[in-house]
Amino acid sequence: MEWIFKPSILFVIALLGMFSHFLKKKVKGESLTEIKEYFKDNIKSTFLALVTTAISYVAYQLTLATGQPADVITIFGLGYMCDSFFNKYEANG
């Protein structure tokens, strides 16, 4: 299971966190657009969420200099949180 703690895999997990936040919005009916349209129509806020996720990920990796192992749940949460904070859009409906 050591492979899951590789930096590239952890970054993908952060992106999955972002995507799961979008799916939560979709399930709650807050976004009626299709996934492709959502990202195309909200490119600025999606890009901001992606950048902040990447910055958060790098900051988290820098804290690992203390020798603590990476926490997959924290990495996932970073992506979810950044999408929640920065990927704002007008609900269609």
Biopython code that builds the backbone (N, CA, C, O; Angstrom):
import numpy as np
from Bio.PDB.StructureBuilder import StructureBuilder

atoms = [
    (1, "MET", "N", (0.807, -1.210, 0.000)),
    (1, "MET", "CA", (0.000, 0.000, 0.000)),
    (1, "MET", "C", (0.843, 1.264, 0.000)),
    (1, "MET", "O", (0.296, 2.367, 0.015)),
    (2, "GLU", "N", (2.139, 1.130, -0.017)),
    (2, "GLU", "CA", (3.019, 2.303, -0.026)),
    (2, "GLU", "C", (2.805, 3.182, -1.249)),
    (2, "GLU", "O", (3.067, 4.384, -1.193)),
    (3, "TRP", "N", (2.333, 2.608, -2.351)),
    (3, "TRP", "CA", (2.149, 3.369, -3.589)),
    (3, "TRP", "C", (1.177, 4.527, -3.409)),
    (3, "TRP", "O", (1.299, 5.541, -4.096)),
    (4, "ILE", "N", (0.222, 4.397, -2.508)),
    (4, "ILE", "CA", (-0.793, 5.439, -2.331)),
    (4, "ILE", "C", (-0.190, 6.725, -1.745)),
    (4, "ILE", "O", (-0.785, 7.797, -1.851)),
    (5, "PHE", "N", (0.983, 6.609, -1.131)),
    (5, "PHE", "CA", (1.611, 7.781, -0.522)),
    (5, "PHE", "C", (2.596, 8.491, -1.447)),
    (5, "PHE", "O", (3.278, 9.423, -1.021)),
    (6, "LYS", "N", (2.679, 8.065, -2.702)),
    (6, "LYS", "CA", (3.530, 8.758, -3.665)),
    (6, "LYS", "C", (2.916, 10.125, -3.958)),
    (6, "LYS", "O", (1.693, 10.253, -4.023)),
    (7, "PRO", "N", (3.749, 11.142, -4.133)),
    (7, "PRO", "CA", (3.218, 12.493, -4.349)),
    (7, "PRO", "C", (2.226, 12.595, -5.506)),
    (7, "PRO", "O", (1.216, 13.287, -5.378)),
    (8, "SER", "N", (2.478, 11.940, -6.609)),
    (8, "SER", "CA", (1.561, 12.046, -7.754)),
    (8, "SER", "C", (0.204, 11.419, -7.428)),
    (8, "SER", "O", (-0.832, 11.943, -7.837)),
    (9, "ILE", "N", (0.202, 10.317, -6.704)),
    (9, "ILE", "CA", (-1.060, 9.671, -6.321)),
    (9, "ILE", "C", (-1.819, 10.555, -5.333)),
    (9, "ILE", "O", (-3.039, 10.684, -5.424)),
    (10, "LEU", "N", (-1.105, 11.157, -4.399)),
    (10, "LEU", "CA", (-1.757, 12.042, -3.429)),
    (10, "LEU", "C", (-2.374, 13.260, -4.112)),
    (10, "LEU", "O", (-3.438, 13.725, -3.704)),
    (11, "PHE", "N", (-1.716, 13.780, -5.146)),
    (11, "PHE", "CA", (-2.288, 14.918, -5.863)),
    (11, "PHE", "C", (-3.568, 14.494, -6.587)),
    (11, "PHE", "O", (-4.537, 15.252, -6.619)),
    (12, "VAL", "N", (-3.578, 13.311, -7.159)),
    (12, "VAL", "CA", (-4.795, 12.801, -7.796)),
    (12, "VAL", "C", (-5.910, 12.658, -6.762)),
    (12, "VAL", "O", (-7.071, 12.932, -7.062)),
    (13, "ILE", "N", (-5.569, 12.239, -5.565)),
    (13, "ILE", "CA", (-6.560, 12.128, -4.495)),
    (13, "ILE", "C", (-7.128, 13.502, -4.153)),
    (13, "ILE", "O", (-8.326, 13.629, -3.900)),
    (14, "ALA", "N", (-6.276, 14.538, -4.143)),
    (14, "ALA", "CA", (-6.758, 15.907, -3.909)),
    (14, "ALA", "C", (-7.726, 16.320, -5.013)),
    (14, "ALA", "O", (-8.745, 16.954, -4.738)),
    (15, "LEU", "N", (-7.417, 15.968, -6.257)),
    (15, "LEU", "CA", (-8.317, 16.290, -7.367)),
    (15, "LEU", "C", (-9.635, 15.521, -7.246)),
    (15, "LEU", "O", (-10.696, 16.044, -7.587)),
    (16, "LEU", "N", (-9.565, 14.295, -6.765)),
    (16, "LEU", "CA", (-10.792, 13.536, -6.519)),
    (16, "LEU", "C", (-11.642, 14.210, -5.439)),
    (16, "LEU", "O", (-12.872, 14.168, -5.490)),
    (17, "GLY", "N", (-10.983, 14.822, -4.477)),
    (17, "GLY", "CA", (-11.712, 15.587, -3.468)),
    (17, "GLY", "C", (-12.458, 16.746, -4.089)),
    (17, "GLY", "O", (-13.608, 17.011, -3.740)),
    (18, "MET", "N", (-11.802, 17.444, -5.019)),
    (18, "MET", "CA", (-12.466, 18.539, -5.732)),
    (18, "MET", "C", (-13.677, 18.025, -6.491)),
    (18, "MET", "O", (-14.764, 18.598, -6.415)),
    (19, "PHE", "N", (-13.479, 16.943, -7.220)),
    (19, "PHE", "CA", (-14.546, 16.384, -8.039)),
    (19, "PHE", "C", (-15.710, 15.898, -7.178)),
    (19, "PHE", "O", (-16.869, 16.048, -7.565)),
    (20, "SER", "N", (-15.414, 15.321, -6.021)),
    (20, "SER", "CA", (-16.489, 14.833, -5.158)),
    (20, "SER", "C", (-17.324, 15.990, -4.616)),
    (20, "SER", "O", (-18.519, 15.829, -4.368)),
    (21, "HIS", "N", (-16.705, 17.153, -4.431)),
    (21, "HIS", "CA", (-17.481, 18.321, -4.002)),
    (21, "HIS", "C", (-18.465, 18.717, -5.088)),
    (21, "HIS", "O", (-19.615, 19.047, -4.798)),
    (22, "PHE", "N", (-18.015, 18.686, -6.346)),
    (22, "PHE", "CA", (-18.916, 18.974, -7.453)),
    (22, "PHE", "C", (-20.075, 17.961, -7.464)),
    (22, "PHE", "O", (-21.233, 18.346, -7.629)),
    (23, "LEU", "N", (-19.763, 16.680, -7.289)),
    (23, "LEU", "CA", (-20.810, 15.658, -7.299)),
    (23, "LEU", "C", (-21.809, 15.867, -6.169)),
    (23, "LEU", "O", (-23.004, 15.625, -6.340)),
    (24, "LYS", "N", (-21.319, 16.321, -5.006)),
    (24, "LYS", "CA", (-22.230, 16.612, -3.898)),
    (24, "LYS", "C", (-23.210, 17.710, -4.302)),
    (24, "LYS", "O", (-24.406, 17.625, -4.022)),
    (25, "LYS", "N", (-22.687, 18.738, -4.961)),
    (25, "LYS", "CA", (-23.550, 19.829, -5.428)),
    (25, "LYS", "C", (-24.571, 19.289, -6.429)),
    (25, "LYS", "O", (-25.744, 19.662, -6.387)),
    (26, "LYS", "N", (-24.131, 18.424, -7.316)),
    (26, "LYS", "CA", (-25.005, 17.846, -8.332)),
    (26, "LYS", "C", (-26.129, 17.038, -7.670)),
    (26, "LYS", "O", (-27.296, 17.168, -8.040)),
    (27, "VAL", "N", (-25.773, 16.218, -6.704)),
    (27, "VAL", "CA", (-26.766, 15.392, -6.001)),
    (27, "VAL", "C", (-27.772, 16.262, -5.251)),
    (27, "VAL", "O", (-28.961, 15.945, -5.215)),
    (28, "LYS", "N", (-27.303, 17.353, -4.655)),
    (28, "LYS", "CA", (-28.193, 18.249, -3.908)),
    (28, "LYS", "C", (-29.045, 19.113, -4.839)),
    (28, "LYS", "O", (-29.926, 19.842, -4.383)),
    (29, "GLY", "N", (-28.779, 19.029, -6.147)),
    (29, "GLY", "CA", (-29.559, 19.805, -7.104)),
    (29, "GLY", "C", (-29.104, 21.238, -7.238)),
    (29, "GLY", "O", (-29.809, 22.050, -7.837)),
    (30, "GLU", "N", (-27.942, 21.578, -6.695)),
    (30, "GLU", "CA", (-27.452, 22.945, -6.776)),
    (30, "GLU", "C", (-26.836, 23.257, -8.127)),
    (30, "GLU", "O", (-26.643, 24.425, -8.463)),
    (31, "SER", "N", (-26.529, 22.237, -8.903)),
    (31, "SER", "CA", (-25.963, 22.438, -10.228)),
    (31, "SER", "C", (-26.724, 21.555, -11.205)),
    (31, "SER", "O", (-26.685, 20.329, -11.096)),
    (32, "LEU", "N", (-27.403, 22.158, -12.139)),
    (32, "LEU", "CA", (-28.178, 21.390, -13.097)),
    (32, "LEU", "C", (-27.434, 21.191, -14.415)),
    (32, "LEU", "O", (-27.946, 20.545, -15.329)),
    (33, "THR", "N", (-26.246, 21.737, -14.510)),
    (33, "THR", "CA", (-25.482, 21.609, -15.748)),
    (33, "THR", "C", (-24.755, 20.278, -15.793)),
    (33, "THR", "O", (-24.506, 19.657, -14.760)),
    (34, "GLU", "N", (-24.421, 19.852, -16.986)),
    (34, "GLU", "CA", (-23.619, 18.641, -17.160)),
    (34, "GLU", "C", (-22.197, 18.937, -16.720)),
    (34, "GLU", "O", (-21.778, 20.094, -16.682)),
    (35, "ILE", "N", (-21.461, 17.892, -16.390)),
    (35, "ILE", "CA", (-20.097, 18.056, -15.882)),
    (35, "ILE", "C", (-19.245, 18.856, -16.854)),
    (35, "ILE", "O", (-18.569, 19.798, -16.442)),
    (36, "LYS", "N", (-19.260, 18.506, -18.121)),
    (36, "LYS", "CA", (-18.436, 19.208, -19.122)),
    (36, "LYS", "C", (-18.803, 20.693, -19.192)),
    (36, "LYS", "O", (-17.922, 21.553, -19.204)),
    (37, "GLU", "N", (-20.089, 20.988, -19.239)),
    (37, "GLU", "CA", (-20.553, 22.372, -19.293)),
    (37, "GLU", "C", (-20.191, 23.126, -18.021)),
    (37, "GLU", "O", (-19.809, 24.296, -18.068)),
    (38, "TYR", "N", (-20.312, 22.454, -16.895)),
    (38, "TYR", "CA", (-19.991, 23.070, -15.612)),
    (38, "TYR", "C", (-18.570, 23.618, -15.613)),
    (38, "TYR", "O", (-18.341, 24.781, -15.280)),
    (39, "PHE", "N", (-17.614, 22.766, -15.993)),
    (39, "PHE", "CA", (-16.221, 23.203, -15.974)),
    (39, "PHE", "C", (-15.940, 24.226, -17.065)),
    (39, "PHE", "O", (-15.132, 25.130, -16.856)),
    (40, "LYS", "N", (-16.581, 24.109, -18.216)),
    (40, "LYS", "CA", (-16.386, 25.074, -19.298)),
    (40, "LYS", "C", (-16.986, 26.433, -18.940)),
    (40, "LYS", "O", (-16.364, 27.472, -19.159)),
    (41, "ASP", "N", (-18.184, 26.415, -18.394)),
    (41, "ASP", "CA", (-18.878, 27.663, -18.063)),
    (41, "ASP", "C", (-18.318, 28.358, -16.831)),
    (41, "ASP", "O", (-18.520, 29.559, -16.652)),
    (42, "ASN", "N", (-17.623, 27.624, -15.990)),
    (42, "ASN", "CA", (-17.081, 28.175, -14.752)),
    (42, "ASN", "C", (-15.556, 28.056, -14.730)),
    (42, "ASN", "O", (-14.965, 27.727, -13.702)),
    (43, "ILE", "N", (-14.937, 28.322, -15.858)),
    (43, "ILE", "CA", (-13.504, 28.077, -16.012)),
    (43, "ILE", "C", (-12.658, 28.887, -15.033)),
    (43, "ILE", "O", (-11.675, 28.372, -14.500)),
    (44, "LYS", "N", (-13.019, 30.136, -14.789)),
    (44, "LYS", "CA", (-12.212, 30.967, -13.880)),
    (44, "LYS", "C", (-12.256, 30.434, -12.448)),
    (44, "LYS", "O", (-11.216, 30.290, -11.806)),
    (45, "SER", "N", (-13.443, 30.146, -11.953)),
    (45, "SER", "CA", (-13.527, 29.666, -10.575)),
    (45, "SER", "C", (-12.998, 28.239, -10.455)),
    (45, "SER", "O", (-12.439, 27.871, -9.422)),
    (46, "THR", "N", (-13.170, 27.433, -11.503)),
    (46, "THR", "CA", (-12.605, 26.083, -11.496)),
    (46, "THR", "C", (-11.083, 26.150, -11.476)),
    (46, "THR", "O", (-10.435, 25.402, -10.743)),
    (47, "PHE", "N", (-10.513, 27.044, -12.280)),
    (47, "PHE", "CA", (-9.062, 27.213, -12.310)),
    (47, "PHE", "C", (-8.555, 27.691, -10.948)),
    (47, "PHE", "O", (-7.532, 27.206, -10.464)),
    (48, "LEU", "N", (-9.262, 28.635, -10.329)),
    (48, "LEU", "CA", (-8.872, 29.123, -9.005)),
    (48, "LEU", "C", (-8.908, 27.987, -7.985)),
    (48, "LEU", "O", (-8.003, 27.872, -7.158)),
    (49, "ALA", "N", (-9.936, 27.152, -8.034)),
    (49, "ALA", "CA", (-10.024, 26.014, -7.115)),
    (49, "ALA", "C", (-8.877, 25.036, -7.366)),
    (49, "ALA", "O", (-8.306, 24.490, -6.422)),
    (50, "LEU", "N", (-8.543, 24.819, -8.626)),
    (50, "LEU", "CA", (-7.443, 23.918, -8.969)),
    (50, "LEU", "C", (-6.105, 24.468, -8.471)),
    (50, "LEU", "O", (-5.295, 23.727, -7.915)),
    (51, "VAL", "N", (-5.878, 25.755, -8.669)),
    (51, "VAL", "CA", (-4.631, 26.386, -8.217)),
    (51, "VAL", "C", (-4.524, 26.340, -6.698)),
    (51, "VAL", "O", (-3.466, 26.013, -6.161)),
    (52, "THR", "N", (-5.606, 26.662, -6.006)),
    (52, "THR", "CA", (-5.543, 26.640, -4.544)),
    (52, "THR", "C", (-5.374, 25.220, -4.012)),
    (52, "THR", "O", (-4.731, 25.015, -2.983)),
    (53, "THR", "N", (-5.946, 24.244, -4.706)),
    (53, "THR", "CA", (-5.734, 22.850, -4.321)),
    (53, "THR", "C", (-4.267, 22.487, -4.483)),
    (53, "THR", "O", (-3.679, 21.850, -3.609)),
    (54, "ALA", "N", (-3.676, 22.893, -5.606)),
    (54, "ALA", "CA", (-2.255, 22.604, -5.850)),
    (54, "ALA", "C", (-1.375, 23.285, -4.804)),
    (54, "ALA", "O", (-0.437, 22.672, -4.295)),
    (55, "ILE", "N", (-1.665, 24.538, -4.480)),
    (55, "ILE", "CA", (-0.884, 25.259, -3.469)),
    (55, "ILE", "C", (-1.047, 24.593, -2.103)),
    (55, "ILE", "O", (-0.070, 24.423, -1.373)),
    (56, "SER", "N", (-2.265, 24.221, -1.761)),
    (56, "SER", "CA", (-2.509, 23.533, -0.491)),
    (56, "SER", "C", (-1.768, 22.205, -0.435)),
    (56, "SER", "O", (-1.215, 21.834, 0.600)),
    (57, "TYR", "N", (-1.763, 21.502, -1.545)),
    (57, "TYR", "CA", (-1.066, 20.224, -1.623)),
    (57, "TYR", "C", (0.431, 20.410, -1.402)),
    (57, "TYR", "O", (1.047, 19.669, -0.635)),
    (58, "VAL", "N", (1.016, 21.400, -2.075)),
    (58, "VAL", "CA", (2.452, 21.667, -1.912)),
    (58, "VAL", "C", (2.750, 22.068, -0.471)),
    (58, "VAL", "O", (3.733, 21.605, 0.107)),
    (59, "ALA", "N", (1.922, 22.914, 0.109)),
    (59, "ALA", "CA", (2.125, 23.324, 1.501)),
    (59, "ALA", "C", (2.051, 22.120, 2.430)),
    (59, "ALA", "O", (2.841, 21.998, 3.365)),
    (60, "TYR", "N", (1.102, 21.235, 2.168)),
    (60, "TYR", "CA", (0.984, 20.026, 2.989)),
    (60, "TYR", "C", (2.234, 19.168, 2.846)),
    (60, "TYR", "O", (2.755, 18.662, 3.840)),
    (61, "GLN", "N", (2.718, 19.002, 1.624)),
    (61, "GLN", "CA", (3.932, 18.208, 1.405)),
    (61, "GLN", "C", (5.127, 18.819, 2.139)),
    (61, "GLN", "O", (5.972, 18.093, 2.663)),
    (62, "LEU", "N", (5.197, 20.143, 2.178)),
    (62, "LEU", "CA", (6.296, 20.806, 2.882)),
    (62, "LEU", "C", (6.230, 20.550, 4.388)),
    (62, "LEU", "O", (7.263, 20.504, 5.057)),
    (63, "THR", "N", (5.030, 20.385, 4.915)),
    (63, "THR", "CA", (4.916, 20.094, 6.348)),
    (63, "THR", "C", (5.372, 18.673, 6.676)),
    (63, "THR", "O", (5.643, 18.355, 7.834)),
    (64, "LEU", "N", (5.454, 17.835, 5.668)),
    (64, "LEU", "CA", (5.889, 16.454, 5.893)),
    (64, "LEU", "C", (7.384, 16.363, 6.180)),
    (64, "LEU", "O", (7.905, 15.279, 6.444)),
    (65, "ALA", "N", (8.069, 17.498, 6.128)),
    (65, "ALA", "CA", (9.504, 17.519, 6.443)),
    (65, "ALA", "C", (9.751, 17.082, 7.886)),
    (65, "ALA", "O", (10.878, 16.750, 8.254)),
    (66, "THR", "N", (8.709, 17.082, 8.689)),
    (66, "THR", "CA", (8.849, 16.646, 10.077)),
    (66, "THR", "C", (8.962, 15.136, 10.186)),
    (66, "THR", "O", (9.233, 14.603, 11.262)),
    (67, "GLY", "N", (8.750, 14.439, 9.061)),
    (67, "GLY", "CA", (8.870, 12.993, 9.061)),
    (67, "GLY", "C", (7.558, 12.262, 9.261)),
    (67, "GLY", "O", (7.540, 11.033, 9.320)),
    (68, "GLN", "N", (6.472, 12.988, 9.365)),
    (68, "GLN", "CA", (5.167, 12.352, 9.519)),
    (68, "GLN", "C", (4.706, 11.815, 8.159)),
    (68, "GLN", "O", (4.997, 12.424, 7.130)),
    (69, "PRO", "N", (3.997, 10.695, 8.143)),
    (69, "PRO", "CA", (3.509, 10.149, 6.871)),
    (69, "PRO", "C", (2.360, 11.001, 6.327)),
    (69, "PRO", "O", (1.664, 11.687, 7.076)),
    (70, "ALA", "N", (2.183, 10.942, 5.030)),
    (70, "ALA", "CA", (1.077, 11.662, 4.403)),
    (70, "ALA", "C", (-0.238, 11.030, 4.818)),
    (70, "ALA", "O", (-0.328, 9.811, 4.958)),
    (71, "ASP", "N", (-1.239, 11.837, 5.012)),
    (71, "ASP", "CA", (-2.557, 11.379, 5.404)),
    (71, "ASP", "C", (-3.488, 11.510, 4.198)),
    (71, "ASP", "O", (-3.797, 12.623, 3.774)),
    (72, "VAL", "N", (-3.929, 10.400, 3.653)),
    (72, "VAL", "CA", (-4.750, 10.389, 2.449)),
    (72, "VAL", "C", (-6.064, 11.139, 2.666)),
    (72, "VAL", "O", (-6.530, 11.844, 1.770)),
    (73, "ILE", "N", (-6.651, 10.995, 3.826)),
    (73, "ILE", "CA", (-7.925, 11.681, 4.115)),
    (73, "ILE", "C", (-7.724, 13.200, 4.110)),
    (73, "ILE", "O", (-8.572, 13.932, 3.600)),
    (74, "THR", "N", (-6.627, 13.671, 4.666)),
    (74, "THR", "CA", (-6.348, 15.113, 4.671)),
    (74, "THR", "C", (-6.168, 15.633, 3.249)),
    (74, "THR", "O", (-6.688, 16.693, 2.902)),
    (75, "ILE", "N", (-5.436, 14.893, 2.432)),
    (75, "ILE", "CA", (-5.215, 15.304, 1.046)),
    (75, "ILE", "C", (-6.543, 15.379, 0.293)),
    (75, "ILE", "O", (-6.784, 16.342, -0.435)),
    (76, "PHE", "N", (-7.397, 14.387, 0.455)),
    (76, "PHE", "CA", (-8.717, 14.381, -0.171)),
    (76, "PHE", "C", (-9.507, 15.599, 0.291)),
    (76, "PHE", "O", (-10.140, 16.283, -0.513)),
    (77, "GLY", "N", (-9.464, 15.860, 1.590)),
    (77, "GLY", "CA", (-10.178, 17.002, 2.161)),
    (77, "GLY", "C", (-9.693, 18.342, 1.636)),
    (77, "GLY", "O", (-10.483, 19.275, 1.488)),
    (78, "LEU", "N", (-8.401, 18.447, 1.355)),
    (78, "LEU", "CA", (-7.871, 19.691, 0.785)),
    (78, "LEU", "C", (-8.541, 19.993, -0.555)),
    (78, "LEU", "O", (-8.958, 21.125, -0.800)),
    (79, "GLY", "N", (-8.644, 18.998, -1.408)),
    (79, "GLY", "CA", (-9.302, 19.199, -2.705)),
    (79, "GLY", "C", (-10.761, 19.562, -2.541)),
    (79, "GLY", "O", (-11.261, 20.466, -3.210)),
    (80, "TYR", "N", (-11.446, 18.862, -1.652)),
    (80, "TYR", "CA", (-12.861, 19.126, -1.404)),
    (80, "TYR", "C", (-13.055, 20.551, -0.884)),
    (80, "TYR", "O", (-13.923, 21.284, -1.357)),
    (81, "MET", "N", (-12.239, 20.926, 0.090)),
    (81, "MET", "CA", (-12.349, 22.243, 0.704)),
    (81, "MET", "C", (-12.067, 23.361, -0.298)),
    (81, "MET", "O", (-12.798, 24.350, -0.350)),
    (82, "CYS", "N", (-11.008, 23.206, -1.091)),
    (82, "CYS", "CA", (-10.660, 24.258, -2.049)),
    (82, "CYS", "C", (-11.747, 24.428, -3.098)),
    (82, "CYS", "O", (-12.057, 25.554, -3.486)),
    (83, "ASP", "N", (-12.329, 23.333, -3.561)),
    (83, "ASP", "CA", (-13.425, 23.462, -4.510)),
    (83, "ASP", "C", (-14.614, 24.144, -3.855)),
    (83, "ASP", "O", (-15.276, 24.971, -4.481)),
    (84, "SER", "N", (-14.888, 23.809, -2.617)),
    (84, "SER", "CA", (-16.001, 24.412, -1.894)),
    (84, "SER", "C", (-15.810, 25.918, -1.707)),
    (84, "SER", "O", (-16.748, 26.692, -1.899)),
    (85, "PHE", "N", (-14.618, 26.326, -1.339)),
    (85, "PHE", "CA", (-14.345, 27.739, -1.088)),
    (85, "PHE", "C", (-14.276, 28.580, -2.355)),
    (85, "PHE", "O", (-14.804, 29.691, -2.400)),
    (86, "PHE", "N", (-13.625, 28.049, -3.383)),
    (86, "PHE", "CA", (-13.275, 28.889, -4.529)),
    (86, "PHE", "C", (-14.037, 28.626, -5.803)),
    (86, "PHE", "O", (-14.019, 29.477, -6.691)),
    (87, "ASN", "N", (-14.697, 27.516, -5.944)),
    (87, "ASN", "CA", (-15.397, 27.219, -7.201)),
    (87, "ASN", "C", (-16.863, 27.594, -7.059)),
    (87, "ASN", "O", (-17.729, 26.731, -6.916)),
    (88, "LYS", "N", (-17.126, 28.886, -7.101)),
    (88, "LYS", "CA", (-18.480, 29.416, -6.948)),
    (88, "LYS", "C", (-19.093, 29.623, -8.319)),
    (88, "LYS", "O", (-18.391, 29.949, -9.276)),
    (89, "TYR", "N", (-20.377, 29.438, -8.416)),
    (89, "TYR", "CA", (-21.074, 29.575, -9.666)),
    (89, "TYR", "C", (-22.543, 29.865, -9.383)),
    (89, "TYR", "O", (-23.031, 29.678, -8.269)),
    (90, "GLU", "N", (-23.221, 30.320, -10.409)),
    (90, "GLU", "CA", (-24.647, 30.561, -10.296)),
    (90, "GLU", "C", (-25.384, 29.277, -10.628)),
    (90, "GLU", "O", (-25.138, 28.682, -11.676)),
    (91, "ALA", "N", (-26.276, 28.842, -9.762)),
    (91, "ALA", "CA", (-27.049, 27.640, -10.021)),
    (91, "ALA", "C", (-28.063, 27.928, -11.125)),
    (91, "ALA", "O", (-28.766, 28.938, -11.102)),
    (92, "ASN", "N", (-28.116, 27.022, -12.080)),
    (92, "ASN", "CA", (-29.109, 27.145, -13.157)),
    (92, "ASN", "C", (-30.365, 26.409, -12.735)),
    (92, "ASN", "O", (-30.284, 25.309, -12.188)),
    (93, "GLY", "N", (-31.471, 26.972, -12.969)),
    (93, "GLY", "CA", (-32.641, 26.212, -12.592)),
    (93, "GLY", "C", (-33.794, 27.079, -12.415)),
    (93, "GLY", "O", (-34.882, 26.601, -12.093)),
]
sb = StructureBuilder()
sb.init_structure("model")
sb.init_model(0)
sb.init_chain("A")
sb.init_seg("    ")
for serial, (resi, resn, name, xyz) in enumerate(atoms, 1):
    if name == "N":
        sb.init_residue(resn, " ", resi, " ")
    sb.init_atom(name, np.array(xyz, "f"), 0.0, 1.0, " ", f" {name:<3s}", serial, name[0])
structure = sb.get_structure()
